[in-house]
Structure formats: structure tokens, C-alpha cells
């Protein structure tokens, strides 16, 4: 095998592994402390600005202008035991990091039945960092992913019981992956790292319906389309071994983020206690292959993903003792990633989440919400990973999330 061909396959592996970072494990659903403290079971009520994410039809029942801003702190802890290919069960730990996705919403009733809103949040993000000398360095070392969704929405309250809404989103994103390169069989004067650095943008549309069947019972449905993100950037090696025919340079790709939908039902058991159960659909089957095109010669390389549609089950509730609001919830998040495609960039698995939170009405205009969310990934032992990954072992992962939001109603 020539050096040029081998380096080309190394770069292809970099791109293939990078594509996993754009998949299920990096999706974020925490876009408001009120909703997060109730495990995201919010589509059938959608009573604050985060309705722009969970169900924009909720804006139709919001009759006063408001501004809401907040952030979530996310701390992941992940360990890997293996790799089994080396007949070892040694433990390796990720470097601890904290990520802070933000959210901001503006709601404005234009007239009696018509309300407009706009929101900004990070619906895909996070990152990972493994030790530079660990055995999986040629699969993942340091990864950072960020997206920005800018979403205007219009809601119309058809009657005192029904509201409908439409919305559109402009999506901007970036991903940067640094990983080691397996140079066995090639003489190099120093360890080699590869870097993929890409940015892109796309568009989405969506809408929702909220039906208040009775004063106690409400039903919510919402949908957001998949997003085709046209991305471009560069793939490079450090040190730069251009003289060896290293195929680095500009690359482009189209990456499809999945469609999502919520269906929720809420019931007020008594004046100050309401519960909600939601089903969230995530259409990851849209992510079957990923292709990259090199600007230098127009060649294209692709990889198979075979992701599956998946879902999240959510249940939450709120008990009010004015001016306090006590909230809690539980969720189950089913992974879209099969064992064959599991890898250490962000180890994914089925997840169980426990949520609690508080709300406090400071005045009739100001309120504050706080939330805590413990997310436990099921321990996952993977075997027979595809040749591009070929890294079997056991992943142990959990996360702690803290959120705070402030809302001002005019």
C-alpha cells in the first residue's frame, strides 16, 4: 500500500468518525428551566417562551409580552473499559468539561388572538475530550460541536380552546474534531494529529396545535422538519507532511439533522397540581449515509450510518403554592445508534433521567426558574463494531445538568 493511499484512508476515517459527532448523542432538548425540571413534558401546556421549542401553539394562549433568558450547565462523566481487541479491560476516563447551551425568547401579542415570538437556542452541541495517549486516540481525542437555531413564530388562537402556529428556523453550526492518527507502518518524525474544522447552515420549518378540551385537559402536538446543513471547511494533519502526498485541504458535505415531533397530554388534577405525559419522536432514519467532497479533485467519499428512528418518553408535573412552584419529572431516551456504530466520540446508550426544580414569582412581572437533571446512560458493552471503528468495550456514562431562567412579563 502506498503512503498516499494510506494517508487518504486515514483522512477518510477522520471524516467518517467525525460524522458520528453530528448524530444522536449531541442532540439537546433542554431549552428552558421550567420545562427541564418537568423532564421536558411541556408540549400540552407550553406556558412560557420555551413554547418556541416544545410547541409554538402555546404562544396563542400567552396574552402578555414577555422576555425569557437562561442557560444550562452540562457536565458529562464517561469511562471506557477495554478495548476488547487488545484483550484488556483497562479503565480510561474522559477529561471533565462543562458546556453551557443558552436560550432566549421574546413573546409579543400583536392583537387579541395573534401572537408572535422569536427564540434562540442550541439544539445540538457539547463535546468530548479523551487523554492524548489513550488507545482510542485515532477515533476520538477532542470534539467540539455547536449549533444555533434562530426561530421566529406566529400563533393564532382560533377559539378559546384551540391555538395553531407556524415557525421557521435558520440554523448555523460548527464542528471541530482533533484526533490522533494511527501511523503504524509509516516512519514519521513526530506523532500525527488530524483536524476536521467545518461550518455550515440550513433551514427548518415547523408548527403546532394546542387544544384545551376542558379547563382541566389539554392536548398538544408539534413538529419540526429535518434540517439539511450544507457544511464546508478543511481537513488537515499536524505536522504538515505535504511532501508525502498528504491529501488534506478543503472539504464539503451535506448533513441532515432529524425531524422531531411532540405529542403531549396534560391534566389538572386539582387547582394547584397538573401532570403531563409526552412522546417525542426523532427521525434519525434520515441519517443513513454521509458523503464528503474534496475541493482539490472533486472526489467523493461516503460512509454508511444506518441510524434508526427513535423516541423519548416524558412525564412531569408542577405543584403550586404561590409564589412557589415545585416541579419534577422522569424521562426515558432510546438511542438511535446500534452497537456496530457505537464509538467514544460521545458514547451513546439508552438513558434514564430524573428531574427536579423550583419556580419563584418574585413579583407579578418577574419569575425565576431553577432545575436539576440527572441523566444516567445504561452501561453499554459493544462488540463487533464496524471496521471503520473496530473498538469494542464497555462505556459507563452519566451527566449532571443545572439550568436557570429568568422571565419578565410586561
C-alpha positions in Angstrom: 0.0 0.0 0.0 1.5 3.4 -1.0 1.8 6.2 1.5 -0.6 8.4 -0.5 -3.3 5.7 -0.4 -2.7 5.0 3.3 -2.9 8.7 4.2 -6.0 9.0 2.1 -7.7 6.2 4.0 -6.6 7.8 7.3 -8.3 11.1 6.3 -11.4 9.2 5.2 -11.5 7.6 8.7 -11.2 11.0 10.2 -14.3 12.2 8.2 -16.3 9.0 8.9 -15.7 9.2 12.7 -16.4 13.0 12.7 -19.8 12.3 11.2 -20.8 10.5 14.4 -20.4 13.7 16.3 -23.3 15.1 14.3 -25.6 12.3 15.4 -27.8 11.3 18.3 -25.6 11.9 21.4 -25.2 15.6 20.7 -28.9 16.4 20.4 -30.1 18.8 23.2 -33.6 19.1 24.4 -33.0 21.4 27.5 -34.2 24.8 26.4 -35.9 26.2 29.5 -35.6 25.5 33.2 -39.3 25.3 33.8 -39.7 22.6 31.1 -36.4 20.8 32.0 -37.5 20.4 35.7 -40.6 18.5 34.4 -38.5 16.2 32.1 -39.5 18.2 29.0 -43.1 17.2 29.3 -44.4 20.6 28.2 -45.9 20.3 24.7 -49.5 20.2 26.0 -49.1 23.4 28.1 -46.2 25.4 26.7 -46.8 28.3 29.1 -43.6 30.3 28.6 -41.2 31.4 25.9 -39.8 27.9 25.5 -43.0 27.1 23.7 -41.0 28.1 20.6 -39.2 24.7 21.0 -41.8 22.4 22.6 -45.0 23.6 20.9 -45.2 27.1 19.3 -49.0 26.9 19.5 -48.7 27.7 23.2 -47.9 31.3 22.3 -51.5 31.7 21.3 -52.6 31.5 24.9 -49.9 33.9 26.2 -51.6 37.2 26.4 -48.9 39.5 27.8 -45.5 40.4 26.2 -42.5 38.6 27.8 -38.8 38.1 27.6 -37.1 35.0 28.9 -33.4 34.2 29.1 -31.4 31.4 30.6 -28.7 28.8 30.3 -27.9 25.2 31.2 -24.7 23.8 32.6 -23.9 20.3 31.4 -21.2 18.2 32.9 -20.5 14.7 31.4 -18.6 11.9 33.0 -17.7 9.0 30.9 -15.4 5.9 31.2 -14.4 3.2 28.8 -13.3 -0.3 29.7 -11.3 -2.1 27.1 -10.6 -2.3 24.2 -11.6 -5.9 23.8 -9.5 -6.2 20.6 -6.4 -5.9 22.9 -7.8 -8.4 25.4 -7.8 -5.8 28.2 -10.4 -4.3 30.4 -8.4 -1.2 31.5 -10.3 1.9 32.5 -10.0 5.2 30.7 -11.8 8.4 31.7 -12.8 11.5 29.7 -11.5 14.8 30.7 -14.2 16.6 32.7 -15.8 19.5 30.9 -18.8 21.8 31.4 -20.9 23.1 28.5 -23.4 25.9 28.7 -26.1 26.0 26.0 -28.2 29.1 26.2 -31.8 30.1 25.4 -33.6 33.4 24.8 -37.2 34.0 23.9 -39.4 37.1 23.1 -43.2 36.8 23.0 -45.4 39.6 21.8 -49.2 39.5 21.4 -49.9 41.6 18.3 -53.7 41.6 18.8 -56.4 39.7 20.7 -55.8 36.3 19.0 -52.5 36.8 17.2 -49.1 36.4 19.0 -45.6 36.4 17.5 -42.4 35.2 19.1 -38.7 34.7 18.4 -36.2 32.4 20.0 -32.5 31.5 20.0 -31.2 28.2 21.4 -28.6 25.5 20.8 -30.4 22.3 19.7 -27.2 20.3 19.0 -23.9 20.8 20.9 -21.5 19.5 23.5 -18.1 17.9 23.1 -15.7 15.3 24.5 -12.0 15.1 25.3 -10.1 11.9 26.0 -6.5 11.6 27.1 -4.0 12.2 24.3 -2.3 8.9 24.9 -5.3 6.6 25.3 -5.7 3.6 22.8 -8.7 5.2 21.1 -6.9 8.4 20.2 -7.2 7.6 16.5 -11.0 7.5 16.9 -11.6 10.5 19.3 -9.4 12.9 21.2 -11.2 16.3 21.3 -14.5 17.2 19.8 -16.5 20.4 19.9 -19.9 20.9 18.3 -22.2 23.9 18.4 -25.4 24.9 16.6 -27.6 28.0 16.8 -31.3 27.8 15.9 -32.9 31.3 15.3 -36.6 30.8 15.2 -39.5 33.2 14.6 -43.0 32.0 15.1 -46.6 33.1 14.6 -49.5 31.7 16.6 -53.2 32.3 16.2 -55.8 31.4 18.8 -58.7 30.1 16.7 -61.0 30.0 19.7 -60.8 29.9 23.5 -59.9 26.2 23.1 -57.6 25.9 20.1 -54.4 27.6 19.0 -52.3 26.9 15.9 -48.8 28.1 15.0 -46.2 28.0 12.3 -42.5 28.7 12.6 -39.2 28.7 10.7 -35.6 28.4 11.8 -32.3 29.5 10.4 -29.6 27.0 11.6 -25.9 27.7 11.9 -23.4 25.2 13.1 -19.8 24.3 13.5 -17.8 21.2 14.4 -14.1 20.8 15.2 -12.6 17.3 15.7 -9.0 16.6 16.7 -7.8 13.1 16.9 -4.6 11.1 16.6 -3.6 9.2 13.5 -2.5 5.6 13.5 0.7 5.7 11.6 1.9 2.1 12.2 3.9 1.1 9.2 4.9 4.6 8.3 8.0 6.4 9.5 7.2 9.9 10.9 9.4 12.1 12.9 6.6 13.1 15.3 3.1 11.9 16.3 0.5 12.9 13.8 -2.8 14.5 14.6 -5.7 15.2 12.2 -8.2 18.1 12.5 -11.5 18.5 10.8 -12.9 22.0 11.1 -16.3 22.7 9.4 -19.1 25.3 9.5 -22.5 25.2 7.8 -26.0 26.4 7.7 -29.5 25.3 6.9 -33.3 25.9 7.3 -36.2 24.2 9.0 -39.9 24.8 9.4 -42.4 23.6 11.9 -45.7 24.2 13.6 -48.1 23.1 16.3 -51.6 22.7 17.7 -52.7 23.1 21.3 -56.3 22.1 22.2 -57.8 22.8 25.6 -60.5 20.2 25.6 -61.7 21.2 29.1 -60.5 23.5 31.8 -58.5 20.5 33.1 -57.4 18.7 30.0 -55.1 19.9 27.2 -53.5 18.2 24.3 -50.5 19.4 22.3 -48.9 18.4 19.0 -45.9 19.9 17.3 -43.5 19.1 14.5 -40.1 20.5 13.3 -38.7 19.4 9.9 -35.4 17.8 9.3 -32.5 20.3 8.5 -30.2 19.8 5.6 -27.0 21.6 6.7 -24.6 22.4 3.9 -21.2 22.5 5.5 -17.7 23.3 4.3 -14.2 23.5 5.9 -10.8 21.9 6.0 -9.2 18.6 6.9 -5.5 19.0 7.9 -2.7 17.0 9.5 -0.2 18.3 12.1 2.7 18.2 11.4 2.0 19.0 7.8 3.5 16.2 5.7 2.5 17.6 2.3 5.7 16.3 0.8 4.4 12.8 1.4 1.3 13.4 -0.7 -1.0 14.0 2.3 -4.5 14.5 0.9 -5.5 17.4 3.1 -7.5 20.5 2.1 -11.0 21.9 1.7 -13.9 19.6 2.1 -17.7 20.0 1.9 -20.7 17.9 3.0 -24.4 17.9 3.4 -25.5 16.7 6.8 -29.2 16.1 7.6 -30.4 16.7 11.2 -33.5 14.8 12.0 -37.2 15.8 12.1 -38.7 15.9 15.6 -42.2 15.9 16.9 -44.0 16.1 20.2 -47.4 14.7 21.3 -48.4 15.6 24.8 -51.5 15.4 27.1 -51.8 17.4 30.4 -54.4 17.1 33.1 -55.0 19.4 36.1 -55.8 17.0 39.0 -56.6 19.9 41.3 -56.4 23.7 41.2 -52.7 23.7 42.1 -51.5 20.3 40.6 -51.1 19.4 37.0 -49.3 16.5 35.3 -48.3 15.9 31.7 -47.0 12.9 29.6 -45.3 13.4 26.3 -44.0 11.3 23.5 -41.1 12.8 21.4 -40.3 11.4 18.0 -36.8 11.9 16.5 -36.4 10.8 12.8 -32.8 9.6 12.8 -33.6 7.3 9.9 -32.8 10.3 7.7 -29.2 9.7 8.6 -28.3 6.7 6.5 -25.1 7.8 4.7 -22.7 10.7 4.8 -20.6 11.9 1.9 -17.7 14.3 1.8 -16.4 16.0 -1.4 -12.8 17.2 -1.7 -12.3 20.5 -3.5 -8.9 19.7 -4.9 -10.0 16.9 -7.2 -13.8 16.7 -6.9 -13.7 13.2 -5.5 -16.3 12.0 -3.0 -16.0 9.6 -0.1 -19.0 8.2 1.8 -19.8 6.1 4.8 -22.9 4.1 5.9 -24.6 5.2 9.2 -27.9 3.1 9.3 -29.4 5.2 12.2 -32.9 4.3 13.3 -35.9 6.5 14.2 -36.1 6.8 18.0 -38.2 8.3 20.8 -38.2 9.9 24.2 -40.9 9.2 26.8 -41.5 12.0 29.3 -43.7 12.6 32.3 -43.7 15.6 34.6 -45.7 17.8 36.8 -46.0 21.0 38.8 -47.4 21.7 42.2 -48.1 25.4 43.0 -48.0 27.0 46.4 -47.9 30.7 45.4 -45.4 32.2 45.0 -43.6 28.9 44.8 -43.8 26.2 42.0 -42.5 22.7 42.8 -41.6 20.6 39.7 -40.4 17.1 38.9 -40.2 14.6 36.1 -38.8 11.5 34.6 -37.7 10.6 31.0 -36.6 7.6 29.0 -34.4 8.3 25.9 -33.9 5.5 23.4 -30.7 5.6 21.5 -30.7 5.7 17.6 -27.2 4.1 17.5 -26.7 0.4 17.0 -23.8 -1.5 18.8 -21.9 -1.7 15.5 -21.7 2.1 15.2 -21.0 2.9 18.9 -17.8 4.8 19.5 -16.1 7.0 22.0 -16.7 10.4 20.4 -19.8 10.7 22.5 -20.7 7.2 23.9 -24.4 6.8 23.4 -26.8 4.4 25.0 -30.4 4.3 26.3 -30.8 6.9 29.0 -33.0 7.4 32.1 -33.4 10.9 33.5 -34.6 12.3 36.8 -35.6 16.0 37.1 -36.5 18.4 39.8 -36.9 22.1 40.0 -38.3 25.2 41.6 -40.0 28.3 40.3 -40.5 31.5 42.3 -42.7 34.5 41.4 -40.6 37.4 42.6 -43.3 39.9 41.6 -46.2 39.9 39.2 -43.8 40.7 36.5 -40.6 38.7 37.4 -40.2 35.0 37.9 -37.2 32.7 38.3 -36.9 29.0 37.5 -34.2 26.6 38.6 -33.8 23.0 37.5 -31.5 19.9 38.1 -31.4 16.9 35.8 -29.5 13.7 36.5 -29.1 11.6 33.3 -27.9 8.0 33.5 -26.7 6.2 30.4 -27.2 2.5 30.5 -23.9 0.7 30.8 -23.2 -0.5 27.3 -20.9 -3.3 26.2 -20.4 -3.2 22.4 -18.9 -5.9 20.2 -18.4 -6.4 16.5 -18.1 -2.6 15.8 -17.7 -1.9 12.1 -14.2 -1.9 10.6 -14.0 1.9 10.5 -14.4 1.9 14.3 -13.2 -1.6 15.5 -13.2 -0.5 19.1 -15.1 -2.9 21.4 -15.6 -2.5 25.1 -17.9 -1.1 27.8 -19.0 2.5 28.3 -20.1 3.9 31.6 -21.6 7.4 31.3 -23.7 9.9 33.2 -24.4 13.6 33.3 -25.4 16.3 35.7 -27.4 19.3 34.3 -28.3 22.6 36.0 -30.5 25.2 34.5 -31.7 28.7 35.4 -34.1 31.0 33.5 -35.4 34.5 34.3 -38.7 35.7 32.7 -40.1 39.2 32.7 -43.7 39.8 31.8 -44.6 43.4 30.8 
